[in-house]
């Protein structure tokens, strides 16, 4: 058997239906396009996003207002009442909180004034509220503000 002797099996290759070549074909006259109208005419037809004249979806949905501040600083809130639970040897810092799995390693901490503190603590934080500062210092503790490097 040689290459020029190969024959495709009968029915393996179906010919495309010829449109508009007489009514006996089944797709004659209007060639399956219906009668009149934009879709019956020549050319690319209607774009997929066209909604028939009603206001399109992208104009019905409200615009996204504002912007995203690239320089926003986010803080993790820690209340004074919980500081004693997180303290290691009388000291609370981002490292001790990260070691206990309470915050991520590079997170900033803000100490807030909810709750009471009974022990003397050395608190290292990026920010402290006025009531938290008063409660920590009245218990005999001290506050060290951490200046974050960018």
PEPECOR-V826554 format. One record per residue. N is the residue number from 0. PHI is phi as a letter, one per 20 degrees, with the letter a starting at -180 (999 if undefined). OMEGA is omega in radians with two decimals (NA if undefined). Layout:
n:phi:omega
N:PHI:OMEGA
N:PHI:OMEGA
This chain:
n:phi:omega
0:999:3.13
1:d:-3.04
2:f:-3.11
3:f:3.13
4:e:-3.14
5:f:3.12
6:c:3.10
7:f:3.11
8:f:-3.12
9:f:3.12
10:n:-3.13
11:f:-3.11
12:c:-3.08
13:e:3.14
14:f:3.13
15:f:-3.13
16:f:-3.14
17:e:-3.04
18:e:3.01
19:m:-3.11
20:d:3.09
21:o:-3.03
22:f:-3.12
23:f:-3.13
24:f:-3.09
25:n:3.10
26:c:-3.11
27:e:3.12
28:l:-3.09
29:e:3.04
30:l:3.06
31:m:-3.09
32:e:-3.07
33:m:-3.11
34:d:3.06
35:l:3.12
36:n:-3.07
37:f:-3.09
38:f:3.12
39:e:-3.07
40:e:3.12
41:f:3.06
42:o:-3.01
43:f:3.12
44:n:-3.04
45:e:3.08
46:f:-3.06
47:f:-3.09
48:e:-3.10
49:f:-3.03
50:d:3.03
51:m:3.11
52:o:3.07
53:f:-3.11
54:g:-3.06
55:f:-3.06
56:g:-3.08
57:f:3.06
58:e:3.11
59:f:-3.10
60:f:-3.13
61:f:-3.14
62:f:3.09
63:e:-3.06
64:e:3.04
65:m:-3.13
66:b:3.12
67:d:-3.11
68:f:-3.12
69:f:-3.04
70:d:-3.12
71:f:3.12
72:d:3.13
73:d:-3.12
74:d:3.00
75:e:-3.09
76:e:3.06
77:c:-3.10
78:e:-3.11
79:g:-3.10
80:f:-3.11
81:d:-3.05
82:f:-3.11
83:f:3.13
84:f:-3.06
85:e:-3.02
86:f:3.02
87:c:-3.13
88:l:3.08
89:m:-3.09
90:c:3.06
91:c:3.14
92:b:3.09
93:g:3.14
94:f:-3.14
95:f:3.12
96:f:3.12
97:f:3.13
98:f:3.11
99:e:3.10
100:n:-3.11
101:e:3.13
102:c:3.02
103:f:-3.00
104:g:-3.06
105:e:-3.11
106:f:3.05
107:e:-3.10
108:d:2.94
109:c:3.14
110:e:3.14
111:d:-2.94
112:e:-3.13
113:e:3.12
114:n:-3.13
115:c:3.11
116:d:-3.09
117:d:-3.07
118:d:3.11
119:e:-3.10
120:c:2.97
121:d:-3.02
122:d:3.04
123:d:-3.11
124:b:3.13
125:e:-3.13
126:b:-3.13
127:c:3.08
128:f:-3.08
129:f:-3.13
130:f:3.11
131:f:3.12
132:g:-3.13
133:f:-3.10
134:f:-3.13
135:f:-3.12
136:f:3.11
137:f:3.08
138:e:3.12
139:n:-3.13
140:e:3.12
141:c:-3.10
142:c:3.05
143:d:3.14
144:e:3.12
145:e:3.07
146:e:-3.09
147:f:3.10
148:e:3.13
149:l:NA
